[in-house]
């Protein structure tokens, strides 16, 4: 029942605000770039911790 209500609300919002949502799409893509940089680069230790790293993967 909740899923049906959300589907109806989404359909009505899309119909009324399509122009606004599509107009904001380029800005959302630009906003995704710094967010992906912040959240997806967490595994390599940041940008300052490469002092002890001399060679490739085998060393």
Backbone as numpy.savetxt, mean C-alpha at the origin, in Angstrom:
# Nx Ny Nz CAx CAy CAz Cx Cy Cz
-26.15 -12.01 6.30 -26.98 -10.83 6.30 -26.10 -9.56 6.30
-25.01 -9.60 7.07 -24.11 -8.45 7.12 -23.41 -8.27 5.78
-23.02 -9.37 5.16 -22.35 -9.29 3.86 -23.27 -8.68 2.81
-24.54 -9.04 2.86 -25.51 -8.47 1.91 -25.66 -6.97 2.13
-25.73 -6.55 3.39 -25.85 -5.13 3.70 -24.61 -4.36 3.23
-23.42 -4.94 3.43 -22.19 -4.29 2.98 -22.14 -4.22 1.45
-22.63 -5.26 0.78 -22.65 -5.25 -0.68 -23.59 -4.15 -1.20
-24.74 -4.02 -0.59 -25.69 -2.98 -1.02 -25.11 -1.59 -0.75
-24.49 -1.41 0.41 -23.89 -0.10 0.73 -22.74 0.21 -0.23
-21.93 -0.79 -0.54 -20.83 -0.58 -1.48 -21.34 -0.22 -2.86
-22.40 -0.88 -3.31 -22.99 -0.57 -4.62 -23.53 0.85 -4.66
-24.24 1.25 -3.62 -24.79 2.60 -3.59 -23.70 3.67 -3.49
-22.67 3.41 -2.68 -21.57 4.37 -2.57 -20.82 4.49 -3.89
-20.61 3.36 -4.58 -19.92 3.41 -5.86 -20.74 4.23 -6.86
-22.02 4.03 -6.88 -22.87 4.75 -7.83 -22.88 6.25 -7.59
-22.86 6.66 -6.34 -22.94 8.09 -6.02 -21.58 8.79 -6.02
-20.52 8.08 -5.71 -19.21 8.72 -5.50 -18.14 8.20 -6.44
-18.53 7.63 -7.58 -17.57 7.06 -8.53 -16.58 8.11 -9.01
-17.06 9.29 -9.29 -16.19 10.35 -9.82 -15.14 10.74 -8.80
-15.54 10.84 -7.54 -14.59 11.21 -6.49 -13.56 10.12 -6.26
-13.99 8.87 -6.26 -13.06 7.76 -6.02 -12.07 7.62 -7.17
-12.54 7.74 -8.40 -11.63 7.62 -9.54 -10.70 8.83 -9.64
-11.15 9.98 -9.19 -10.30 11.16 -9.18 -9.19 11.08 -8.16
-9.41 10.34 -7.08 -8.40 10.20 -6.04 -7.42 9.06 -6.34
-7.69 8.25 -7.34 -6.86 7.08 -7.63 -5.40 7.43 -7.91
-5.07 8.44 -8.73 -3.65 8.75 -8.93 -2.93 9.15 -7.65
-3.62 9.86 -6.77 -3.00 10.25 -5.52 -2.80 9.06 -4.60
-3.71 8.10 -4.64 -3.56 6.89 -3.82 -2.38 6.05 -4.31
-2.16 6.01 -5.61 -1.01 5.28 -6.14 0.29 5.95 -5.70
0.34 7.29 -5.75 1.53 7.99 -5.27 1.74 7.80 -3.78
0.68 7.74 -3.01 0.79 7.52 -1.58 1.27 6.10 -1.27
0.96 5.16 -2.15 1.37 3.77 -1.92 2.89 3.61 -2.00
3.57 4.43 -2.79 5.02 4.30 -2.95 5.77 4.47 -1.63
5.60 5.58 -0.90 6.33 5.70 0.37 5.85 4.70 1.42
4.57 4.34 1.38 4.09 3.36 2.35 4.71 1.98 2.10
4.84 1.60 0.85 5.48 0.32 0.55 6.94 0.36 0.92
7.61 1.49 0.74 9.01 1.60 1.11 9.18 1.42 2.62
8.30 2.03 3.39 8.41 1.94 4.85 8.09 0.53 5.34
7.03 -0.07 4.84 6.58 -1.34 5.39 7.23 -2.56 4.76
7.75 -2.47 3.56 8.29 -3.64 2.90 9.80 -3.74 2.99
10.48 -2.72 3.50 11.93 -2.78 3.65 12.34 -3.12 5.08
11.48 -3.69 5.85 11.81 -4.00 7.24 12.77 -5.16 7.41
12.92 -6.02 6.43 13.71 -7.22 6.59 15.20 -7.06 6.40
15.70 -5.96 5.83 17.12 -5.88 5.57 17.88 -5.01 6.55
17.27 -4.61 7.64 17.99 -3.93 8.70 18.15 -2.44 8.53
17.41 -1.81 7.69 17.49 -0.36 7.55 18.59 0.05 6.59
18.88 1.36 6.56 19.84 1.89 5.60 21.19 2.16 6.22
21.39 1.92 7.50 22.67 2.24 8.10 23.43 1.05 8.62
22.95 -0.15 8.48 23.59 -1.30 9.10 24.40 -2.17 8.16
25.10 -1.58 7.18 25.83 -2.39 6.21 27.34 -2.32 6.42
27.82 -1.88 7.58 29.26 -1.69 7.79 30.01 -3.02 7.80
29.46 -4.05 8.42 30.16 -5.32 8.52 29.95 -6.22 7.32
29.25 -5.79 6.36 28.91 -6.61 5.19 29.93 -6.33 4.10
30.89 -7.25 3.88 31.96 -7.00 2.93 31.73 -7.64 1.56
31.17 -8.84 1.54 31.09 -9.54 0.27 29.67 -9.93 -0.09
29.59 -10.96 -0.94 28.31 -11.42 -1.40 27.64 -12.35 -0.39
26.76 -13.19 -0.88 26.00 -14.06 0.02 26.84 -15.21 0.55
27.88 -15.62 -0.19 28.65 -16.79 0.21 29.62 -16.50 1.34
29.98 -15.27 1.56 30.96 -14.96 2.59 30.32 -14.75 3.93
